[in-house]
Amino acid sequence: MKDTNADIRREHGQALTEYALILGLVCAAAVLAFTEFGHSVLSLYTSVVFH
């Protein structure tokens, strides 16, 4: 079956939506990780750099 322009646009839109959802999940995971481990990473960085 031949793809029409509408089918191609729909597939492209679906790919962009999936990309946006994955990017959103990665960002949320990064925020949670920085929130959870931020103080310990900062203290480790401070101890290594300034001592």
Gaussian input, Z-matrix of N, CA and C with variables (Angstrom, degrees):
# hf/3-21g

backbone

0 1
 N
 C     1     B1
 C     2     B2     1     A1
 N     3     B3     2     A2     1     D1
 C     4     B4     3     A3     2     D2
 C     5     B5     4     A4     3     D3
 N     6     B6     5     A5     4     D4
 C     7     B7     6     A6     5     D5
 C     8     B8     7     A7     6     D6
 N     9     B9     8     A8     7     D7
 C    10    B10     9     A9     8     D8
 C    11    B11    10    A10     9     D9
 N    12    B12    11    A11    10    D10
 C    13    B13    12    A12    11    D11
 C    14    B14    13    A13    12    D12
 N    15    B15    14    A14    13    D13
 C    16    B16    15    A15    14    D14
 C    17    B17    16    A16    15    D15
 N    18    B18    17    A17    16    D16
 C    19    B19    18    A18    17    D17
 C    20    B20    19    A19    18    D18
 N    21    B21    20    A20    19    D19
 C    22    B22    21    A21    20    D20
 C    23    B23    22    A22    21    D21
 N    24    B24    23    A23    22    D22
 C    25    B25    24    A24    23    D23
 C    26    B26    25    A25    24    D24
 N    27    B27    26    A26    25    D25
 C    28    B28    27    A27    26    D26
 C    29    B29    28    A28    27    D27
 N    30    B30    29    A29    28    D28
 C    31    B31    30    A30    29    D29
 C    32    B32    31    A31    30    D30
 N    33    B33    32    A32    31    D31
 C    34    B34    33    A33    32    D32
 C    35    B35    34    A34    33    D33
 N    36    B36    35    A35    34    D34
 C    37    B37    36    A36    35    D35
 C    38    B38    37    A37    36    D36
 N    39    B39    38    A38    37    D37
 C    40    B40    39    A39    38    D38
 C    41    B41    40    A40    39    D39
 N    42    B42    41    A41    40    D40
 C    43    B43    42    A42    41    D41
 C    44    B44    43    A43    42    D42
 N    45    B45    44    A44    43    D43
 C    46    B46    45    A45    44    D44
 C    47    B47    46    A46    45    D45
 N    48    B48    47    A47    46    D46
 C    49    B49    48    A48    47    D47
 C    50    B50    49    A49    48    D48
 N    51    B51    50    A50    49    D49
 C    52    B52    51    A51    50    D50
 C    53    B53    52    A52    51    D51
 N    54    B54    53    A53    52    D52
 C    55    B55    54    A54    53    D53
 C    56    B56    55    A55    54    D54
 N    57    B57    56    A56    55    D55
 C    58    B58    57    A57    56    D56
 C    59    B59    58    A58    57    D57
 N    60    B60    59    A59    58    D58
 C    61    B61    60    A60    59    D59
 C    62    B62    61    A61    60    D60
 N    63    B63    62    A62    61    D61
 C    64    B64    63    A63    62    D62
 C    65    B65    64    A64    63    D63
 N    66    B66    65    A65    64    D64
 C    67    B67    66    A66    65    D65
 C    68    B68    67    A67    66    D66
 N    69    B69    68    A68    67    D67
 C    70    B70    69    A69    68    D68
 C    71    B71    70    A70    69    D69
 N    72    B72    71    A71    70    D70
 C    73    B73    72    A72    71    D71
 C    74    B74    73    A73    72    D72
 N    75    B75    74    A74    73    D73
 C    76    B76    75    A75    74    D74
 C    77    B77    76    A76    75    D75
 N    78    B78    77    A77    76    D76
 C    79    B79    78    A78    77    D77
 C    80    B80    79    A79    78    D78
 N    81    B81    80    A80    79    D79
 C    82    B82    81    A81    80    D80
 C    83    B83    82    A82    81    D81
 N    84    B84    83    A83    82    D82
 C    85    B85    84    A84    83    D83
 C    86    B86    85    A85    84    D84
 N    87    B87    86    A86    85    D85
 C    88    B88    87    A87    86    D86
 C    89    B89    88    A88    87    D87
 N    90    B90    89    A89    88    D88
 C    91    B91    90    A90    89    D89
 C    92    B92    91    A91    90    D90
 N    93    B93    92    A92    91    D91
 C    94    B94    93    A93    92    D92
 C    95    B95    94    A94    93    D93
 N    96    B96    95    A95    94    D94
 C    97    B97    96    A96    95    D95
 C    98    B98    97    A97    96    D96
 N    99    B99    98    A98    97    D97
 C   100   B100    99    A99    98    D98
 C   101   B101   100   A100    99    D99
 N   102   B102   101   A101   100   D100
 C   103   B103   102   A102   101   D101
 C   104   B104   103   A103   102   D102
 N   105   B105   104   A104   103   D103
 C   106   B106   105   A105   104   D104
 C   107   B107   106   A106   105   D105
 N   108   B108   107   A107   106   D106
 C   109   B109   108   A108   107   D107
 C   110   B110   109   A109   108   D108
 N   111   B111   110   A110   109   D109
 C   112   B112   111   A111   110   D110
 C   113   B113   112   A112   111   D111
 N   114   B114   113   A113   112   D112
 C   115   B115   114   A114   113   D113
 C   116   B116   115   A115   114   D114
 N   117   B117   116   A116   115   D115
 C   118   B118   117   A117   116   D116
 C   119   B119   118   A118   117   D117
 N   120   B120   119   A119   118   D118
 C   121   B121   120   A120   119   D119
 C   122   B122   121   A121   120   D120
 N   123   B123   122   A122   121   D121
 C   124   B124   123   A123   122   D122
 C   125   B125   124   A124   123   D123
 N   126   B126   125   A125   124   D124
 C   127   B127   126   A126   125   D125
 C   128   B128   127   A127   126   D126
 N   129   B129   128   A128   127   D127
 C   130   B130   129   A129   128   D128
 C   131   B131   130   A130   129   D129
 N   132   B132   131   A131   130   D130
 C   133   B133   132   A132   131   D131
 C   134   B134   133   A133   132   D132
 N   135   B135   134   A134   133   D133
 C   136   B136   135   A135   134   D134
 C   137   B137   136   A136   135   D135
 N   138   B138   137   A137   136   D136
 C   139   B139   138   A138   137   D137
 C   140   B140   139   A139   138   D138
 N   141   B141   140   A140   139   D139
 C   142   B142   141   A141   140   D140
 C   143   B143   142   A142   141   D141
 N   144   B144   143   A143   142   D142
 C   145   B145   144   A144   143   D143
 C   146   B146   145   A145   144   D144
 N   147   B147   146   A146   145   D145
 C   148   B148   147   A147   146   D146
 C   149   B149   148   A148   147   D147
 N   150   B150   149   A149   148   D148
 C   151   B151   150   A150   149   D149
 C   152   B152   151   A151   150   D150

   B1=1.4502
   B2=1.5220
   B3=1.2832
   B4=1.4590
   B5=1.5319
   B6=1.3485
   B7=1.4635
   B8=1.5217
   B9=1.2984
   B10=1.4608
   B11=1.5210
   B12=1.3180
   B13=1.4640
   B14=1.5218
   B15=1.3188
   B16=1.4649
   B17=1.5223
   B18=1.3397
   B19=1.4629
   B20=1.5237
   B21=1.3124
   B22=1.4596
   B23=1.5241
   B24=1.3366
   B25=1.4745
   B26=1.5225
   B27=1.3253
   B28=1.4593
   B29=1.5305
   B30=1.3366
   B31=1.4643
   B32=1.5320
   B33=1.3190
   B34=1.4594
   B35=1.5269
   B36=1.3157
   B37=1.4643
   B38=1.5142
   B39=1.3298
   B40=1.4561
   B41=1.5223
   B42=1.3153
   B43=1.4670
   B44=1.5288
   B45=1.3322
   B46=1.4669
   B47=1.5235
   B48=1.3269
   B49=1.4612
   B50=1.5194
   B51=1.3138
   B52=1.4634
   B53=1.5306
   B54=1.3242
   B55=1.4607
   B56=1.5323
   B57=1.3337
   B58=1.4648
   B59=1.5309
   B60=1.3159
   B61=1.4715
   B62=1.5230
   B63=1.3237
   B64=1.4656
   B65=1.5227
   B66=1.3334
   B67=1.4541
   B68=1.5268
   B69=1.3111
   B70=1.4644
   B71=1.5184
   B72=1.3142
   B73=1.4666
   B74=1.5260
   B75=1.3268
   B76=1.4641
   B77=1.5225
   B78=1.3226
   B79=1.4702
   B80=1.5267
   B81=1.3063
   B82=1.4640
   B83=1.5277
   B84=1.3180
   B85=1.4698
   B86=1.5224
   B87=1.3312
   B88=1.4663
   B89=1.5220
   B90=1.3251
   B91=1.4635
   B92=1.5201
   B93=1.3164
   B94=1.4624
   B95=1.5291
   B96=1.3247
   B97=1.4586
   B98=1.5264
   B99=1.3342
   B100=1.4600
   B101=1.5229
   B102=1.3219
   B103=1.4562
   B104=1.5279
   B105=1.3193
   B106=1.4610
   B107=1.5298
   B108=1.3245
   B109=1.4573
   B110=1.5217
   B111=1.3071
   B112=1.4589
   B113=1.5145
   B114=1.3398
   B115=1.4580
   B116=1.5262
   B117=1.3161
   B118=1.4610
   B119=1.5274
   B120=1.3141
   B121=1.4650
   B122=1.5279
   B123=1.3267
   B124=1.4596
   B125=1.5290
   B126=1.3223
   B127=1.4606
   B128=1.5313
   B129=1.3133
   B130=1.4641
   B131=1.5179
   B132=1.3146
   B133=1.4671
   B134=1.5216
   B135=1.3148
   B136=1.4647
   B137=1.5293
   B138=1.3172
   B139=1.4610
   B140=1.5283
   B141=1.3141
   B142=1.4669
   B143=1.5228
   B144=1.3271
   B145=1.4615
   B146=1.5186
   B147=1.3084
   B148=1.4588
   B149=1.5157
   B150=1.3110
   B151=1.4836
   B152=1.4903
   A1=109.33
   A2=116.15
   A3=122.02
   A4=110.35
   A5=116.26
   A6=120.39
   A7=109.91
   A8=115.71
   A9=119.84
   A10=109.03
   A11=116.57
   A12=120.31
   A13=111.51
   A14=116.54
   A15=120.44
   A16=110.29
   A17=117.12
   A18=120.28
   A19=111.18
   A20=116.87
   A21=121.25
   A22=110.42
   A23=116.59
   A24=120.08
   A25=110.92
   A26=117.02
   A27=121.26
   A28=110.42
   A29=116.52
   A30=120.29
   A31=110.55
   A32=116.98
   A33=120.91
   A34=110.26
   A35=116.58
   A36=120.77
   A37=111.89
   A38=116.81
   A39=120.32
   A40=110.40
   A41=117.60
   A42=120.87
   A43=110.40
   A44=117.26
   A45=120.11
   A46=111.10
   A47=116.63
   A48=120.44
   A49=110.72
   A50=117.71
   A51=120.81
   A52=110.70
   A53=116.46
   A54=120.88
   A55=110.54
   A56=116.51
   A57=120.63
   A58=111.11
   A59=117.49
   A60=120.30
   A61=111.22
   A62=117.31
   A63=120.55
   A64=110.18
   A65=116.97
   A66=121.15
   A67=110.90
   A68=117.03
   A69=121.15
   A70=111.89
   A71=117.34
   A72=120.17
   A73=111.60
   A74=117.01
   A75=120.40
   A76=110.31
   A77=117.21
   A78=120.85
   A79=111.10
   A80=116.97
   A81=120.64
   A82=110.64
   A83=117.26
   A84=120.74
   A85=110.70
   A86=117.20
   A87=120.27
   A88=111.05
   A89=117.38
   A90=120.49
   A91=110.20
   A92=117.36
   A93=120.32
   A94=111.28
   A95=117.23
   A96=120.45
   A97=110.73
   A98=117.66
   A99=119.96
   A100=111.35
   A101=116.88
   A102=120.24
   A103=110.60
   A104=116.23
   A105=120.85
   A106=112.36
   A107=117.21
   A108=121.29
   A109=113.71
   A110=118.80
   A111=121.82
   A112=113.86
   A113=116.89
   A114=119.38
   A115=111.63
   A116=117.38
   A117=119.16
   A118=111.29
   A119=117.51
   A120=120.75
   A121=109.78
   A122=117.49
   A123=121.22
   A124=110.78
   A125=117.77
   A126=119.42
   A127=111.51
   A128=117.62
   A129=120.78
   A130=110.38
   A131=117.55
   A132=121.99
   A133=110.14
   A134=117.71
   A135=122.07
   A136=111.06
   A137=116.66
   A138=119.91
   A139=111.88
   A140=117.59
   A141=120.91
   A142=111.00
   A143=117.50
   A144=121.63
   A145=111.90
   A146=118.13
   A147=120.64
   A148=113.85
   A149=119.51
   A150=119.28
   A151=111.39
   D1=139.29
   D2=-175.63
   D3=-84.51
   D4=133.04
   D5=177.11
   D6=-74.21
   D7=133.75
   D8=174.78
   D9=-94.27
   D10=170.14
   D11=178.31
   D12=-59.63
   D13=-36.44
   D14=179.70
   D15=-64.41
   D16=-41.48
   D17=178.49
   D18=-63.49
   D19=-42.06
   D20=-179.56
   D21=-64.99
   D22=-43.42
   D23=178.43
   D24=-63.57
   D25=-39.88
   D26=-179.88
   D27=-64.11
   D28=-43.55
   D29=178.79
   D30=-65.19
   D31=-40.37
   D32=178.65
   D33=-64.00
   D34=-42.61
   D35=177.92
   D36=-63.69
   D37=-38.26
   D38=178.31
   D39=-66.67
   D40=-40.30
   D41=178.87
   D42=-63.95
   D43=-41.55
   D44=178.50
   D45=-65.26
   D46=-38.88
   D47=178.52
   D48=-64.92
   D49=-43.72
   D50=178.45
   D51=-63.22
   D52=-41.59
   D53=177.77
   D54=-61.25
   D55=-43.23
   D56=-179.89
   D57=-64.93
   D58=-39.82
   D59=178.58
   D60=-65.47
   D61=-43.38
   D62=178.77
   D63=-63.64
   D64=-43.85
   D65=178.80
   D66=-61.70
   D67=-40.50
   D68=177.49
   D69=-63.71
   D70=-41.58
   D71=178.51
   D72=-66.08
   D73=-39.75
   D74=177.92
   D75=-64.33
   D76=-41.93
   D77=178.20
   D78=-63.66
   D79=-43.14
   D80=178.75
   D81=-62.92
   D82=-41.01
   D83=178.32
   D84=-65.12
   D85=-38.97
   D86=178.83
   D87=-65.73
   D88=-42.02
   D89=178.36
   D90=-63.14
   D91=-43.95
   D92=178.63
   D93=-63.21
   D94=-41.24
   D95=-179.91
   D96=-65.35
   D97=-44.49
   D98=178.82
   D99=-65.64
   D100=-36.51
   D101=177.93
   D102=-65.70
   D103=-42.91
   D104=-176.65
   D105=-73.02
   D106=-43.81
   D107=-171.78
   D108=-109.30
   D109=6.22
   D110=-174.04
   D111=-61.09
   D112=-44.51
   D113=-177.00
   D114=-68.01
   D115=-40.37
   D116=-179.91
   D117=-69.14
   D118=-37.51
   D119=177.75
   D120=-66.86
   D121=-41.51
   D122=179.34
   D123=-63.68
   D124=-42.89
   D125=179.31
   D126=-67.62
   D127=-37.15
   D128=176.71
   D129=-65.81
   D130=-43.77
   D131=178.42
   D132=-62.20
   D133=-44.18
   D134=179.83
   D135=-62.30
   D136=-43.48
   D137=-179.06
   D138=-66.98
   D139=-34.83
   D140=-179.60
   D141=-75.17
   D142=-43.32
   D143=-174.03
   D144=-77.10
   D145=-42.83
   D146=-171.06
   D147=-99.73
   D148=4.27
   D149=178.21
   D150=-127.14

